Amino acid sequence: MARTTAMDLTKGRPIRQILLFSLPLVAGTLFQQLYSFVDTIMVGRLIGEDALAAVGTTYSLHFLTLGFVQGACVGFAIPLAQAVGAQDARGFRRYFWNGVWLCTALAAVMTALTFALAGPLLTLIQTPAEIFADARRYIGIIFLGIPATVLYNFSAGALRASGDSRRPTLFLLVSSLLNILLDYVFIVPIPLGVAGAALATVLSQLVSGLLNLFWLAAKTDLLAGSAGLRGFSRPHAAKLCVIGFPMGFEYSVSAIGAVVLQGAINSLGTAAIAGQTAGEKIRQMFTLPMESVGMGMATYAGQNDGARRYDRIRAGIKAGLCIQWIYCAAAWAALFFGKRPFTALVLGPGEGEAAALSVQYLAIISTLFCIHGSLMIFRNTLQGMGYSLHAVLSGVGELLGRALGSALAVATPLGFVGVCLANPLAWGLALCYCIGMTTHFLRRRESAAQTS
């Protein structure tokens, strides 16, 4: 396949290739998270703590529903990466167009379903009455924007599968700057409140998705010669579903634990909601680079699996862990000194209860970042090799971990400390499973390759 701006991850030193491919992904996901972080800052500083709590209480629902969409789209890109590794240009195009059909159906169904259920879901997680209306308004707009989320994630996944991680990053930079501008416009000159923050997020993501699609269609040869390949193909669609939907379910199964956890947080009061929201948004800014390296690992494993280079997959795991652990140490140091200034940036100056809880949250969770970084390497290796069902099963571990954290918060004197421990417990249980499955399947692939 001709790929003018893409990387061939089946050649070269694994640590160098993973780093070069992942660095644009790191920048891209940081820009993407900037959407949410800017929302948090502007809502917290310009509207108020109750409005911030309203946005924060929707996080678990956001994770549950949009996580499924994002996971499915990431999974749809795995057969594309495997086609690239196998030098199968026709297969790439067949998978792409069948992915378009599946994404269209997914966007329509998820938008209708989530918008209709937004209110009942907020009630289910015990959203306090004083913030319920704002929370419903915010998450309703986010759910109506699911087609934009699908467009961005699938188009970016197709570019990354080909080895081009730069273009999606550049387009996210453009949309991130647009998001900042629209946040201000929709909150200050046009006082739409939390609805304005949600609208800015959706419109900005739509722009980045359209830019990805334009580049794919007009500036690369990835889709050239697609005549006769755009129709629905049951075998290609089936493989996309077998890999993509389990990845979506993995995100959602894990997110069920987040829903349970959010119910526990809500029971602790508005200050706990605002404090955990601020701390979690800051945490995400620091852990997203780990997830980006994981995304790079999925493409790396997919290409090398297509090329039957299992030795390179093993070397890539070691390289990926090295990258993650060095980064985790640096992130811990940054939060050790910066947790109070970061919290003040979100919540404003002052030493209120919400600020104290945010600082406590960051102090505890940052010491356990290495668990999350390691999980991203092993889970994405499994996904890149096509074992998405086992990613779902690892999500069960995350569900159990967050449920345990919720129990510690509600039923023991630990209280908010249980909330702080919930995510690390979830990561640890999932990591144990993914290490075992990755080791097992690599050995099986290597044995099959030796006997064939």
N, C-alpha and C positions, 0 to 999 in steps of 0.2 A: 504494500500500500504506500502510496506517495503521501508524505506528511511533512510539509515544509517547516512547520513550527513545533513539531512534536518530538518527543523523546522515545528512543528505543530502550526500554528498561531491561531488556534481556542481555545487554552487553555493558561492560564497564564495571568499576568497583561499586558494590552495592551501597555502601554508606554514602558515597558521592552522588550516585544516581538518585537515591531516596531523598537526600538533602536538596539536590537541585530541583527535583520534581515537587517536593513538599513545601519549599519556601514560598512559592507563589500561593499555594493552598493556605498556608499559615496566614499570609497577608489577606487573602480573600475571605477566610472565615472570620478574621478579626474585623474586617470591614463589615461583614454580614452581622456580626454580633454588635457592631457599633449602632445598627438600627435600634436594637433593643436597649442598649446602654444609654444612648442619647434619649430615647423615650423615658427611661427611668430617671435620668438627671432632670430633664425638663419637666416631667410630671411632678417629681418630688420637690423641685425648687420653685417652679412657676405656678403649680396648681395646689399642692399641699400633700401632707402625709397620708390623709385618708384616700386621696386619689392614687397615690403610690401603692397603698395597700390594695386598692381595687384592681390595679394592673397586676400586682404581684400574685394575688389570689387566683388569677387566671392561668398562671404559668403551667400548673400541672395539666390543665385541660389542653393548653397549647401543645405541650409535650406529648400528650396522649394522642391527639388527633393529627396535628401537623407532623408529628414524629413518624406516624405511619406513612404519610405521604412522602416525606423526605427519605425514609428508609427504603420504601419501594422504588423510588427513583434512583437511589444509589445502587440498589440491586439490579435494576434494569441496565445499568451501565456495565455490569460485570461481563455479560456475554459480548458486549462491544469490545471490552479490553482483551478478552480471550481471542476474539476474531483478529484483533490487531496483532497479538502475539503469534498467531498462526498465519499471518499474512493473507488473510481471507477478506478482500475488499468487498466482494459480493455479500458475504455473510454479515459484515458490518452494516451494510445498507439495509439488508433484510431485517436485522434486529432493530435498527433505528426506526424504520417506518412502522414496524409492529409495536415498538415502544410508543410511538406517537398515538396509535389507536388505543392502546391500553391506558395511556396517561389522560387522554380525552375522557374516557369512561370513568376513570378514577376521580378526576377533578369534578365531574358532574355529580357523581354519587356522594362524594365526601362533602361537597359544599352544601347540598340540600340536607344531608343527614345532620351534620354538625350544627348548622344554623338553627334547625328546628329543635335540637336538643340542648342548646346552650343554656337556657334558663333552668331546666331540670338538673343539668349537671352541676351548675353553680349551687343549687339547693342541696344536692347530694353531698357536696364537700363542705357544707355548713358555712357558706359565705355570710359574714355578718350583715345584718339588715342595712346598716348605715352606709355600706359600700356596694350593696348588691346592684343597684341601678347602673352605677359607673362600670362595674365589672361586666355586666351584661352588654352594655353598649360597646365596650372595648373589644371583648372576645367575639361579639357578633360580626363586627367589621373584619376582624382578622380571619374569621371563618369564611366570610364572603370573598376574601382574597385568596382562597386556596388555589384557584386556577393559576394565579401569578406564581405561587409557590411551586406548583407542579412544573410550570414552564421553565422557571429558573433552574430547578434541581435537575430536570432531565436534560436540558440543553447543556448545562455546565458539565453534567456527568458524561455526555457524549464527547465533548471536547477533551475532557481529562482522560477518558478511556483511550483516545488516540495518542495521548502523551502530551497534550497541550494544556498545561496548567496556568499559563500566563494570561491568556485572553479572559477567562472567567474572572481572574483577579482584577484585571484592569477595569472590566465592566462593573464589578462590585464597588470599586473605588468611586467610579462615577455615580453610582446609585447611592452610595453611602453619603457622599457630599450632598446629593439631592435630598436625601432623607433628613439631614440636619437642617437644611433650608426649609423644607416643608414642615418639619416639626415646629420650628419657630413661627412660620406663617399661620399654621392651623391652631396654634395655642395662644399667640399674642395678638397679632392684628385681626385674625379671624378666630374668636374665642370659642373653639369647638370642644375644649377640654380633652378628656381622655380619648374621645372619638377622633379628634384631630391627630393625636399621636398614632393611633391605629391606622388611620387613612394614609398618613405619611409613609408608614412602613409598607403597606400594600402597594402603593403607587411606585415607590422606589424599587421594590422587588420586581414589579412588572417591567420596569425599564431595563433592569439588568438581564431579565430573561429574554426580552426582545432583542437586545444587543447580542446575546449569545446566539440566538437563532439566526440573526442576520449574518453573523460571521460564519456560522456553519454553512449556510446556504449560498452566500455570495463570495466569500473570501477563501474558502478551502475547496479541495476536490473530494472531500469525504463523502459527499452525497452525489457526486457526478455520476452519470450513467445509471440513475435510479429508475429509468423507464422500465415498467414491468415488475418493479420490486416494491412498489408502494402498497400493494394489496395485502389483505390480511392473510397470514400464513399460520396455520394451526401449530405446526412443530416449532416455529420460531417464537410465537406468542407463548406457547406452553413452557419453553425454557425460560423466557423472561419471567413468567409467573412463578415458576418453581424457585427461581433465585430471588426475584424482587419482592414478592408478597411475604415470604418468611422474614425477610429483612425488615419489612414494614411492621410485621407482627412483633418482631424482636424489639423494635422501638416502643411499640404500644404496650407489650407485656411489661417491659421495664417501667413504662410510664404509669401503669396501674399502681405500682408502688408509690410513684410520685403523687398520685391522686390521694392515696391513703395517707401519705405523709402530709399533704396539704390540709387534709381534714384535721390532723393532729395539731398542725401549726395554727389553723383557724381557731381551734378550741383554746389556745393560749392567749388570744386577744389581738387587737389591732396593732399594738406595739411590736409583738412578736412577728406578725405578718410583715410589717414594714422593715423590721430589722433583718429578718431572713431574706426578704426580697432584695434589699440593698446588698447584703453579703453574697447572695447567690449570683446576682448580676456581676459583681466584681470577680467572684470565683470563676464564672464562665469566661470572662475575658482572659484569665490566666490559663484555663484548661483547654480552651479551643485550639491553641496551637498543637496540643497533644492529639486532639481529634483530627487535625489536619494531617499530621504525620501518619496517623492511622489511615486516613483516606488515601494518602500516597502509597501506603503499604498495600492497600487493597488493589490498586491499579498495578503496582509492582508484582504482587503475587499472581494477579490475573494474567498479565502478559507472560510471566515466566511459567505459569501453569500451562498456558497455551503452547509455549515452546518446549514443554517437558523438561525445564531446567530446575529440578527440585533442589539441587545443590545450591542454586542461587537463592531459592526461597529460604533455606536454612540460614544462609549468610545474611540475607536481608533481615531476618528476625533479630539476629544478634546486633546488626547495625542499627535497626530501629530502636531496640531497647537501650543501646548506648546513647542515642540521640535523646530519647525520652528522659532518661535518668539525669543527664546533665542539665536538661531544661528544667526538670522538676526542682533540682537544687537551687537554680537561679530564681525560679518563681517563688519558692519558699522564702528565700532571702529578701526578695522584693516586697512580699507581703508582711514579713516580720517587721520591717521598718515602715511600710506604707499603708498598713491596714486602717489606721486612724485617718490619715489624709484622704484615702480613697473613699472611706465612709462619709467624711465631711463633704466630699465632692457630690455625692448622691443625695444625702439627707440635709445638707447645709450645716453650718457651724453649730456647735452645741454638744452637750453631753447628756442628752435625753436617754430614755430607756431603749428606744429603737436603735440609737447609735451604739450603745454599749453591747447590745445583742449582736449587731452586725460585726463588731470587732471580735467578739467571742467566737462567732461562727467562722470567721476567716482564720483566726489563730489556730483553731482545732483542725479544720479541714485541710489547710495548706501543708501540714506536716505529713499528710497521707496522700499527697498528689502522685507519688510514684506508683501507687496501686492503679490509679486511673490511667497513667501513661502506659503501663505494661499491658493493661487490658486492651487498649486501643491497638496495640501491635498484634496480639494473638487473635483477637476477634476479627480484625480486618484481614488477617492472613486467611482465616477460615472462609470469610466471605469471598475473598479474591479467588480462592480455589473452588468456589461454587457450593460450599457447605453452609448455605444460609439457614437451613433448619436448625443447625446446632447453634447458630447465633441466637435464634429464638429461645432455645433451651437455656442459653446463658442469661437471657433476659429474665427467666424465671428466678435465677439467683438474685438479680437486681431487685425484683419485686419483693422477694423474701427479706432482703437486706433493708429495704426502705420500710417494710412492714414492721420489722424488728425495731428500727429506729423510732417509728411512731409509737410502738408499745412502750419503749423506754421513756419517751417524752410524756405520755399520758398516764401510764400506770406505775411509774417509779419516781423517786425523788429527783432523778436526773433532770426532768423537765426539758428545757431548751437544749441542754447538752445532748440529749437523745436525738434531737433534730440535727445537731451538728454532726453526729456520728452516722446518720442514716445513709448518706451517699457513700462514704468509705466502706461501710458494711456491704452495700450493694455491689460496689466495684470488686471487693475482695472475693465474694462468692462467685461472681461471674468469671473472674480471672482464673480461679482454680479449675473451673470447667473448661474454659477455652484452652488453657495450657495442655490439659489431658487430651482433648480432641485434636488439637493441632499436631501434637506429637504422634498420635495414633494414625491420622490420615496421611501425614507426610511419609511415615514408614510404609504404609500400604501402597501409596503411589510409587515410591522408590522400588519396592519389591515387584510391582507389576511392570515397571519399566525395565527392570533387569531380566525378567523372564520373557518379555515380548520380543 
